[in-house]
């Protein structure tokens, strides 16, 4: 009887795993079957490297949106990764025990805040701050980067902290036994043992940043041009899809699906790069 239950649970686990794979395959089939013909019709070079997006004139160049997504994501990482990783180190190895629950609950609360609330915060606080301090309209690459850097913190902090705590105590104790200080043992020994988990948190942060839509719509300016500076408006791939999908038809709609294909390929490349780096280790 016990063996039958175990086999039954194995079958359930196998089916749920298969459902996840099937869901991904269905998404791939939908995107590529609808997006690739549109990209071919427009022209691969004109679609990927075209600098003008004017659906009314049958011009579908998404290069400004690709650059915008790269700029905003890179800015978010420059802001979020150092703060997130150092916060995780502090919480795992330096935080006083009475203060730890406060920090942990705050991070969990940040993870549960809806994107639209972050966007409203950016619109009310960050946009006026950037406009008053740096000029421009406030809705810009810098504002979107600041907001996304804030939004990816819970992901990076939570996973990095778990990875640091998962490193065996013998690594730290060995460093102390060899005469290293607490700080050197943490930064030069424990962090090396946790680097895969920290890298995983950064990859997930990239996925969150490059895929965020609602908050970016509210603070980025949504201008389909290559940004000339950090205070220039920008439109990302995700916001381009959301802004125009509601009223698009025919080739315009298919071009937006093609935009989703490009976004999907970007995320796939990021995950493959992570897999290769892990394999290299």
C-alpha positions as CSV (number, residue, x, y, z in Angstrom):
1,X,0.0,0.0,0.0
2,X,2.8,2.4,0.9
3,X,4.6,1.6,-2.4
4,X,1.4,2.4,-4.3
5,X,1.1,5.8,-2.6
6,X,4.7,6.6,-3.4
7,X,4.2,5.6,-7.0
8,X,1.0,7.7,-7.1
9,X,2.8,10.7,-5.8
10,X,5.7,10.3,-8.2
11,X,3.1,10.2,-11.0
12,X,1.6,13.5,-9.7
13,X,5.0,15.2,-9.4
14,X,5.8,14.0,-12.9
15,X,2.6,15.3,-14.3
16,X,3.0,18.7,-12.7
17,X,6.5,19.0,-14.1
18,X,5.2,18.0,-17.5
19,X,2.5,20.7,-17.3
20,X,5.2,23.3,-16.7
21,X,7.1,22.2,-19.8
22,X,3.9,22.0,-21.9
23,X,3.0,25.6,-20.8
24,X,6.4,26.9,-21.9
25,X,6.1,25.0,-25.2
26,X,2.7,26.4,-25.9
27,X,3.9,29.9,-25.2
28,X,6.8,29.4,-27.6
29,X,4.6,28.0,-30.3
30,X,2.2,30.9,-30.0
31,X,4.9,33.5,-30.1
32,X,7.0,32.1,-32.8
33,X,4.1,31.0,-35.1
34,X,2.6,34.5,-35.0
35,X,5.7,36.7,-34.5
36,X,8.3,35.2,-37.0
37,X,6.1,35.6,-40.1
38,X,5.4,39.2,-39.2
39,X,9.2,39.9,-38.7
40,X,9.9,38.2,-42.0
41,X,7.3,40.3,-43.8
42,X,8.6,43.5,-42.3
43,X,12.2,42.4,-42.9
44,X,14.6,41.2,-40.1
45,X,17.0,44.1,-40.5
46,X,14.2,46.7,-40.7
47,X,12.5,45.3,-37.7
48,X,15.4,44.7,-35.4
49,X,17.6,47.7,-36.4
50,X,14.9,50.1,-37.7
51,X,14.9,53.4,-35.7
52,X,11.3,54.5,-36.5
53,X,8.2,53.0,-35.0
54,X,5.1,54.4,-36.9
55,X,2.5,51.8,-37.3
56,X,0.3,54.2,-39.3
57,X,3.0,54.4,-41.9
58,X,3.9,50.7,-41.8
59,X,7.2,51.4,-40.1
60,X,8.0,48.9,-37.4
61,X,11.6,49.5,-36.2
62,X,12.1,48.3,-32.6
63,X,15.8,49.3,-32.2
64,X,15.0,52.3,-29.9
65,X,13.0,50.0,-27.6
66,X,15.8,47.4,-27.5
67,X,18.3,50.1,-26.6
68,X,15.8,51.5,-24.0
69,X,15.3,48.1,-22.4
70,X,19.1,47.5,-22.2
71,X,19.7,51.0,-20.7
72,X,17.0,50.7,-18.1
73,X,17.9,47.1,-17.1
74,X,21.6,48.0,-16.9
75,X,20.9,51.0,-14.8
76,X,18.7,49.0,-12.5
77,X,21.5,46.4,-12.0
78,X,24.0,49.1,-11.3
79,X,21.8,50.4,-8.6
80,X,20.2,47.2,-7.3
81,X,23.0,44.6,-7.3
82,X,25.5,46.4,-5.0
83,X,22.8,47.4,-2.6
84,X,21.1,44.0,-2.7
85,X,24.2,41.9,-2.3
86,X,25.7,44.0,0.5
87,X,22.3,44.1,2.3
88,X,22.2,40.3,2.1
89,X,25.7,40.0,3.5
90,X,24.8,42.3,6.4
91,X,21.6,40.3,7.2
92,X,23.4,37.0,7.0
93,X,26.6,37.8,8.8
94,X,26.6,41.2,10.5
95,X,23.0,42.0,11.5
96,X,22.3,42.1,15.3
97,X,19.7,39.5,16.2
98,X,17.1,41.9,17.7
99,X,17.1,43.9,14.4
100,X,17.0,40.9,12.0
101,X,13.2,40.3,12.1
102,X,12.6,44.0,11.3
103,X,14.8,43.8,8.2
104,X,13.4,40.5,7.1
105,X,9.8,41.6,7.4
106,X,10.6,44.8,5.5
107,X,12.2,42.9,2.6
108,X,9.2,40.5,2.5
109,X,6.8,43.5,2.5
110,X,8.7,45.1,-0.4
111,X,8.4,41.8,-2.4
112,X,4.6,41.9,-1.9
113,X,4.0,45.5,-3.0
114,X,2.2,45.6,-6.4
115,X,4.0,47.1,-9.4
116,X,1.5,49.8,-9.8
117,X,2.2,51.0,-6.3
118,X,5.9,51.2,-7.1
119,X,5.0,53.1,-10.3
120,X,2.8,55.6,-8.3
121,X,5.7,56.1,-5.9
122,X,8.0,56.8,-8.8
123,X,5.6,59.2,-10.4
124,X,5.0,61.2,-7.2
125,X,8.5,61.0,-5.6
126,X,11.2,60.1,-8.1
127,X,9.9,62.0,-11.1
128,X,9.8,65.4,-9.4
129,X,13.1,64.7,-7.7
130,X,14.9,63.9,-11.0
131,X,13.2,66.9,-12.7
132,X,14.2,69.4,-10.0
133,X,17.7,68.1,-9.4
134,X,18.9,67.1,-12.9
135,X,16.4,68.8,-15.3
136,X,14.3,67.5,-18.1
137,X,10.7,66.3,-17.6
138,X,11.6,63.8,-14.9
139,X,10.3,60.8,-16.8
140,X,13.5,59.3,-18.0
141,X,16.0,56.5,-18.2
142,X,17.4,57.5,-14.8
143,X,14.0,57.5,-13.1
144,X,13.0,54.1,-14.5
145,X,16.4,52.7,-13.5
146,X,16.1,54.0,-10.0
147,X,12.6,52.5,-9.7
148,X,13.5,49.1,-11.1
149,X,16.7,49.0,-9.0
150,X,14.4,49.4,-6.0
151,X,12.0,46.7,-7.3
152,X,14.6,44.1,-7.8
153,X,16.1,44.4,-4.3
154,X,13.8,41.8,-2.6
155,X,14.7,39.2,-5.1
156,X,18.4,39.8,-4.9
157,X,18.5,40.2,-1.1
158,X,16.4,37.1,-0.3
159,X,18.2,34.6,-2.7
160,X,21.6,36.0,-1.9
161,X,21.0,35.8,1.9
162,X,19.8,32.2,1.6
163,X,22.9,31.3,-0.5
164,X,25.2,32.9,2.0
165,X,23.6,31.0,4.9
166,X,23.7,27.8,2.9
167,X,27.6,27.8,2.9
168,X,28.9,25.3,5.4
169,X,30.2,26.8,8.6
170,X,33.4,25.0,8.2
171,X,34.4,27.5,5.4
172,X,34.1,30.4,7.8
173,X,35.7,28.6,10.7
174,X,38.6,27.5,8.5
175,X,39.3,31.2,7.6
176,X,39.1,32.2,11.3
177,X,41.4,29.3,12.2
178,X,44.0,30.5,9.7
179,X,44.1,34.0,11.3
180,X,41.6,35.9,9.0
181,X,39.3,38.4,10.5
182,X,35.6,38.1,10.6
183,X,35.2,40.5,7.7
184,X,37.9,38.8,5.5
185,X,36.5,35.4,6.2
186,X,33.0,36.5,5.1
187,X,34.1,38.5,2.0
188,X,36.9,36.2,0.7
189,X,35.7,32.8,1.7
190,X,32.0,32.6,2.4
191,X,31.1,34.8,-0.6
192,X,33.1,32.6,-2.9
193,X,31.1,29.6,-1.7
194,X,27.8,31.4,-2.3
195,X,28.7,32.9,-5.7
196,X,26.3,30.6,-7.6
197,X,23.4,31.6,-5.6
198,X,24.3,35.3,-5.7
199,X,24.6,35.0,-9.5
200,X,21.2,33.3,-9.7
201,X,19.7,36.2,-7.7
202,X,21.2,38.7,-10.2
203,X,19.9,36.7,-13.2
204,X,16.4,36.7,-11.6
205,X,16.7,40.4,-11.0
206,X,17.6,40.9,-14.6
207,X,14.4,39.0,-15.6
208,X,12.3,41.1,-13.2
209,X,13.8,44.4,-14.6
210,X,13.6,43.6,-18.3
211,X,10.1,42.2,-17.9
212,X,8.6,44.9,-15.8
213,X,5.8,46.9,-17.5
214,X,3.4,48.8,-15.3
215,X,5.8,50.7,-13.2
216,X,8.0,51.6,-16.2
217,X,5.0,52.9,-18.2
218,X,4.4,55.4,-15.4
219,X,7.9,56.9,-15.1
220,X,9.8,56.3,-18.3
221,X,8.2,58.8,-20.7
222,X,7.4,56.2,-23.3
223,X,9.1,57.9,-26.2
224,X,10.0,55.5,-29.0
225,X,13.4,57.1,-29.7
226,X,17.0,56.3,-28.7
227,X,17.6,58.2,-25.5
228,X,20.3,60.9,-25.8
229,X,21.0,61.1,-22.1
230,X,20.0,59.8,-18.7
231,X,17.3,62.4,-18.4
232,X,15.7,61.6,-21.8
233,X,12.4,59.7,-22.1
234,X,12.6,56.0,-23.1
235,X,10.3,53.2,-24.2
236,X,11.0,49.6,-23.5
237,X,9.9,46.5,-25.3
238,X,7.4,45.5,-22.7
239,X,5.8,49.0,-22.5
240,X,5.6,49.1,-26.3
241,X,3.5,46.0,-26.3
242,X,1.2,47.1,-23.6
243,X,0.6,50.6,-24.9
244,X,-0.5,49.5,-28.3
245,X,-1.8,46.0,-28.1
246,X,-5.3,47.2,-27.1
247,X,-6.0,48.9,-30.4
248,X,-3.6,47.2,-32.8
249,X,-4.8,45.1,-35.8
250,X,-3.3,43.1,-38.7
251,X,0.4,43.7,-39.2
252,X,0.6,46.1,-36.3
253,X,-0.6,43.4,-33.9
254,X,1.7,40.9,-35.4
255,X,4.6,43.3,-35.1
256,X,3.8,43.6,-31.4
257,X,3.9,39.8,-31.1
258,X,7.2,39.9,-32.9
259,X,8.4,42.4,-30.2
260,X,7.4,39.8,-27.7
261,X,9.5,37.2,-29.6
262,X,12.6,39.5,-29.3
263,X,12.0,39.9,-25.6
264,X,11.6,36.2,-25.1
265,X,14.9,35.6,-27.0
266,X,16.6,38.1,-24.7
267,X,15.4,36.3,-21.6
268,X,16.3,32.9,-23.1
269,X,19.9,34.2,-23.8
270,X,20.2,35.4,-20.3
271,X,19.2,32.1,-18.8
272,X,21.4,30.2,-21.2
273,X,24.4,32.4,-20.3
274,X,23.7,31.6,-16.6
275,X,23.6,27.9,-17.4
276,X,26.9,28.1,-19.3
277,X,28.5,30.0,-16.4
278,X,27.3,27.4,-13.9
279,X,28.6,24.6,-16.1
280,X,32.0,26.3,-16.3
281,X,32.3,26.4,-12.6
